[in-house]
């Protein structure tokens, strides 16, 4: 019996080796939510089966999307509140009118 019967792959280097890319490229793909994986603490984790299904088109990428720190994207107030903030007359700031 194998030491890893579930085919768990831990770390960007191991995930990269499983899909045939460098550890750096795997990390880049993981941080942007392209590959189906989760973070356990600071370690990216997936399974060989999930990676295989992803490349066959049967498994969506990371449903949580990219990590905001990786993309540099920060949500704006109007994004988080569905555009409900309207500028006031003079200062252009948000808030109740």
Z-matrix of the N, CA and C atoms (Angstrom, degrees):
N
C 1 1.444
C 2 1.527 1 108.99
N 3 1.300 2 116.95 1 142.91
C 4 1.460 3 122.98 2 -178.49
C 5 1.525 4 111.61 3 -74.00
N 6 1.343 5 115.63 4 153.37
C 7 1.462 6 120.01 5 174.66
C 8 1.524 7 111.45 6 -72.81
N 9 1.327 8 117.31 7 -13.37
C 10 1.457 9 121.89 8 -176.49
C 11 1.535 10 109.27 9 -134.79
N 12 1.333 11 117.58 10 68.85
C 13 1.465 12 119.59 11 -175.24
C 14 1.522 13 113.90 12 -64.73
N 15 1.327 14 118.53 13 -21.87
C 16 1.463 15 120.95 14 -179.97
C 17 1.520 16 112.70 15 -88.15
N 18 1.317 17 117.31 16 -6.42
C 19 1.463 18 120.30 17 -179.73
C 20 1.515 19 112.97 18 68.70
N 21 1.332 20 116.83 19 33.53
C 22 1.462 21 120.62 20 -179.64
C 23 1.522 22 109.74 21 -71.59
N 24 1.320 23 114.89 22 134.36
C 25 1.462 24 122.05 23 179.87
C 26 1.522 25 106.73 24 -119.14
N 27 1.339 26 116.34 25 121.77
C 28 1.466 27 120.88 26 -177.25
C 29 1.511 28 110.94 27 -117.45
N 30 1.336 29 115.18 28 130.64
C 31 1.453 30 121.93 29 176.14
C 32 1.518 31 112.67 30 96.93
N 33 1.325 32 115.17 31 148.26
C 34 1.464 33 120.57 32 -178.38
C 35 1.522 34 111.49 33 -62.24
N 36 1.335 35 117.65 34 -36.38
C 37 1.472 36 120.58 35 -179.45
C 38 1.530 37 110.55 36 -64.29
N 39 1.331 38 117.06 37 -44.71
C 40 1.465 39 120.43 38 -179.71
C 41 1.529 40 111.17 39 -68.88
N 42 1.320 41 117.04 40 -39.49
C 43 1.458 42 119.89 41 177.62
C 44 1.521 43 109.76 42 -65.52
N 45 1.333 44 116.94 43 -42.14
C 46 1.459 45 120.75 44 176.28
C 47 1.519 46 112.07 45 -59.04
N 48 1.335 47 116.69 46 -44.26
C 49 1.466 48 120.43 47 178.40
C 50 1.529 49 111.02 48 -62.45
N 51 1.334 50 116.65 49 -37.32
C 52 1.471 51 120.82 50 -179.14
C 53 1.523 52 112.24 51 -66.97
N 54 1.340 53 117.32 52 -31.20
C 55 1.469 54 119.65 53 -177.51
C 56 1.522 55 112.46 54 -106.85
N 57 1.333 56 117.06 55 -0.41
C 58 1.459 57 120.63 56 174.50
C 59 1.516 58 115.42 57 82.43
N 60 1.320 59 117.43 58 31.96
C 61 1.460 60 121.02 59 175.92
C 62 1.527 61 108.95 60 -127.70
N 63 1.317 62 116.22 61 167.29
C 64 1.461 63 120.54 62 179.35
C 65 1.533 64 110.17 63 -68.80
N 66 1.325 65 117.05 64 157.45
C 67 1.472 66 119.03 65 175.99
C 68 1.526 67 112.62 66 -57.71
N 69 1.327 68 116.14 67 -37.39
C 70 1.467 69 120.01 68 179.81
C 71 1.530 70 111.35 69 -63.93
N 72 1.332 71 116.05 70 -43.88
C 73 1.472 72 120.57 71 178.54
C 74 1.536 73 110.28 72 -65.40
N 75 1.328 74 116.65 73 -41.85
C 76 1.466 75 120.19 74 178.44
C 77 1.528 76 110.43 75 -60.51
N 78 1.327 77 116.98 76 -44.61
C 79 1.459 78 120.90 77 179.37
C 80 1.528 79 110.44 78 -60.92
N 81 1.319 80 116.78 79 -43.38
C 82 1.463 81 122.09 80 178.55
C 83 1.537 82 109.86 81 -58.77
N 84 1.330 83 116.81 82 -46.79
C 85 1.463 84 121.43 83 179.71
C 86 1.528 85 111.57 84 -65.49
N 87 1.313 86 116.55 85 -38.69
C 88 1.463 87 120.91 86 179.66
C 89 1.519 88 111.49 87 -66.80
N 90 1.307 89 117.54 88 -47.51
C 91 1.463 90 121.38 89 -177.79
C 92 1.519 91 112.47 90 -63.67
N 93 1.307 92 118.33 91 -26.17
C 94 1.462 93 121.91 92 -180.00
C 95 1.520 94 113.24 93 -93.32
N 96 1.333 95 116.08 94 2.98
C 97 1.459 96 119.58 95 176.54
C 98 1.505 97 114.66 96 77.26
N 99 1.321 98 117.78 97 17.34
C 100 1.460 99 120.61 98 -178.61
C 101 1.524 100 110.83 99 -76.13
N 102 1.317 101 117.07 100 -41.54
C 103 1.464 102 120.97 101 -177.53
C 104 1.528 103 110.86 102 -93.91
N 105 1.330 104 116.76 103 148.60
C 106 1.463 105 120.32 104 178.54
C 107 1.526 106 110.12 105 -78.25
N 108 1.301 107 115.73 106 103.08
C 109 1.462 108 120.94 107 -179.43
C 110 1.524 109 108.72 108 -158.23
N 111 1.305 110 115.58 109 164.76
C 112 1.459 111 121.79 110 175.70
C 113 1.514 112 107.94 111 -128.03
N 114 1.308 113 115.34 112 159.86
C 115 1.453 114 120.52 113 176.57
C 116 1.515 115 109.41 114 -99.54
N 117 1.326 116 116.05 115 127.75
C 118 1.460 117 122.37 116 172.59
C 119 1.519 118 105.58 117 -108.12
N 120 1.322 119 115.83 118 98.35
C 121 1.461 120 119.51 119 -171.88
C 122 1.511 121 108.59 120 70.13
N 123 1.318 122 116.90 121 -114.74
C 124 1.466 123 120.15 122 177.76
C 125 1.525 124 112.02 123 -108.92
N 126 1.340 125 117.37 124 9.08
C 127 1.467 126 121.94 125 -175.41
C 128 1.518 127 111.19 126 -108.74
N 129 1.332 128 116.27 127 125.09
C 130 1.458 129 121.03 128 175.53
C 131 1.518 130 108.86 129 -72.93
N 132 1.340 131 116.65 130 137.53
C 133 1.463 132 121.95 131 -176.96
C 134 1.525 133 109.70 132 -137.15
N 135 1.333 134 115.24 133 137.47
C 136 1.454 135 121.29 134 174.93
C 137 1.527 136 107.00 135 -148.22
N 138 1.327 137 116.56 136 -171.87
C 139 1.460 138 120.37 137 173.49
C 140 1.519 139 108.39 138 -126.81
N 141 1.323 140 115.48 139 155.27
C 142 1.462 141 119.82 140 178.21
C 143 1.524 142 110.39 141 -60.56
N 144 1.335 143 116.58 142 -38.65
C 145 1.462 144 120.42 143 -179.89
C 146 1.527 145 111.43 144 -64.76
N 147 1.326 146 116.57 145 -43.02
C 148 1.470 147 119.48 146 -179.48
C 149 1.528 148 110.98 147 -66.37
N 150 1.318 149 117.25 148 -40.00
C 151 1.468 150 120.39 149 177.19
C 152 1.532 151 110.82 150 -63.96
N 153 1.338 152 116.01 151 -41.47
C 154 1.466 153 119.93 152 178.49
C 155 1.522 154 110.61 153 -62.38
N 156 1.343 155 117.02 154 -46.40
C 157 1.477 156 120.79 155 179.38
C 158 1.524 157 111.34 156 -61.91
N 159 1.334 158 116.95 157 -37.65
C 160 1.461 159 120.77 158 178.52
C 161 1.526 160 110.56 159 -60.27
N 162 1.327 161 116.47 160 -47.06
C 163 1.460 162 119.65 161 -178.70
C 164 1.519 163 112.76 162 -72.11
N 165 1.310 164 117.21 163 -20.24
C 166 1.464 165 120.77 164 174.12
C 167 1.523 166 111.79 165 -86.48
N 168 1.344 167 116.89 166 -5.63
C 169 1.458 168 121.06 167 178.02
C 170 1.509 169 114.71 168 88.38
N 171 1.348 170 117.40 169 10.72
C 172 1.456 171 120.54 170 -177.27
C 173 1.525 172 114.22 171 -99.84
N 174 1.317 173 118.34 172 -2.05
C 175 1.463 174 120.78 173 -176.83
C 176 1.527 175 107.80 174 -135.96
N 177 1.319 176 117.31 175 128.85
C 178 1.465 177 118.69 176 -179.81
C 179 1.524 178 110.80 177 -70.75
N 180 1.332 179 116.94 178 160.36
C 181 1.458 180 119.11 179 174.55
C 182 1.520 181 110.38 180 -66.86
N 183 1.287 182 116.19 181 -174.78
C 184 1.460 183 122.67 182 -179.16
C 185 1.521 184 109.66 183 -51.95
N 186 1.328 185 117.43 184 114.53
C 187 1.468 186 121.32 185 -175.35
C 188 1.519 187 112.82 186 -68.77
N 189 1.309 188 117.06 187 -17.74
C 190 1.457 189 119.43 188 178.82
C 191 1.517 190 112.12 189 -79.86
N 192 1.313 191 117.12 190 -12.76
C 193 1.458 192 120.55 191 -178.69
C 194 1.515 193 111.14 192 79.22
N 195 1.301 194 115.65 193 -176.87
C 196 1.453 195 119.59 194 -176.41
C 197 1.523 196 112.45 195 -69.62
N 198 1.286 197 114.78 196 154.53
C 199 1.458 198 120.05 197 174.37
C 200 1.520 199 108.22 198 -72.78
N 201 1.341 200 119.71 199 127.81
C 202 1.462 201 120.96 200 -178.12
C 203 1.523 202 113.48 201 -55.04
N 204 1.317 203 117.61 202 -35.36
C 205 1.467 204 119.92 203 -179.67
C 206 1.522 205 111.36 204 -65.92
N 207 1.325 206 117.53 205 -29.53
C 208 1.456 207 120.62 206 -178.19
C 209 1.520 208 111.64 207 -74.21
N 210 1.298 209 117.38 208 -34.91
C 211 1.460 210 120.09 209 -175.65
C 212 1.516 211 113.01 210 -94.00
N 213 1.324 212 116.57 211 -15.42
C 214 1.459 213 119.53 212 -176.80
C 215 1.515 214 112.09 213 78.37
N 216 1.322 215 116.30 214 1.69
C 217 1.462 216 120.27 215 179.95
C 218 1.516 217 109.91 216 -78.75
N 219 1.296 218 115.86 217 135.75
C 220 1.459 219 121.34 218 172.46
C 221 1.510 220 106.53 219 -126.93
N 222 1.322 221 117.26 220 129.35
C 223 1.462 222 118.52 221 -179.98
C 224 1.519 223 110.98 222 -64.22
N 225 1.317 224 114.72 223 141.07
C 226 1.466 225 119.67 224 174.14
C 227 1.516 226 108.11 225 -85.53
N 228 1.313 227 116.74 226 159.79
C 229 1.458 228 121.04 227 -178.45
C 230 1.524 229 110.99 228 -57.74
N 231 1.325 230 117.55 229 -41.07
C 232 1.458 231 118.68 230 -178.09
C 233 1.523 232 111.50 231 -70.45
N 234 1.346 233 118.91 232 -24.61
C 235 1.458 234 121.13 233 175.10
C 236 1.529 235 110.32 234 -70.15
N 237 1.329 236 115.69 235 -45.62
C 238 1.461 237 119.71 236 -177.01
C 239 1.519 238 111.85 237 -68.06
N 240 1.300 239 117.72 238 -30.97
C 241 1.455 240 120.69 239 -175.68
C 242 1.524 241 112.89 240 -103.76
N 243 1.299 242 116.37 241 15.51
C 244 1.454 243 120.15 242 175.87
C 245 1.510 244 114.20 243 66.02
N 246 1.333 245 118.14 244 30.85
C 247 1.452 246 121.65 245 177.12
C 248 1.514 247 113.56 246 75.90
N 249 1.328 248 117.90 247 21.85
C 250 1.457 249 119.70 248 -176.65
C 251 1.524 250 113.20 249 -84.37
N 252 1.318 251 117.76 250 -9.48
C 253 1.463 252 119.87 251 179.31
C 254 1.525 253 108.48 252 -86.34
N 255 1.314 254 115.36 253 129.64
C 256 1.459 255 119.96 254 178.31
C 257 1.519 256 108.99 255 -119.25
N 258 1.327 257 117.77 256 139.97
C 259 1.462 258 120.10 257 -179.86
C 260 1.520 259 111.42 258 -66.16
N 261 1.331 260 115.35 259 147.71
C 262 1.468 261 119.57 260 174.22
C 263 1.523 262 107.97 261 -81.72
N 264 1.298 263 116.19 262 170.99
C 265 1.461 264 121.99 263 -171.40
C 266 1.525 265 113.95 264 -59.23
N 267 1.317 266 121.28 265 -48.38
C 268 1.458 267 122.83 266 -171.43
C 269 1.508 268 114.94 267 -100.18
N 270 1.329 269 116.85 268 -45.18
C 271 1.461 270 118.05 269 -169.88
C 272 1.521 271 113.61 270 -89.45
N 273 1.303 272 119.52 271 -12.13
C 274 1.444 273 122.49 272 179.93
C 275 1.522 274 113.60 273 72.54
N 276 1.338 275 117.34 274 2.11
C 277 1.456 276 121.08 275 179.25
C 278 1.503 277 111.82 276 -79.17
N 279 1.316 278 115.64 277 165.89
C 280 1.467 279 119.70 278 179.24
C 281 1.496 280 110.96 279 -86.30
N 282 1.273 281 116.11 280 162.61
C 283 1.448 282 120.65 281 175.48
C 284 1.505 283 111.00 282 142.74
N 285 1.301 284 116.60 283 172.76
C 286 1.463 285 119.16 284 -178.78
C 287 1.522 286 111.47 285 -67.53
N 288 1.305 287 115.82 286 144.20
C 289 1.458 288 119.21 287 178.56
C 290 1.505 289 110.65 288 -96.52
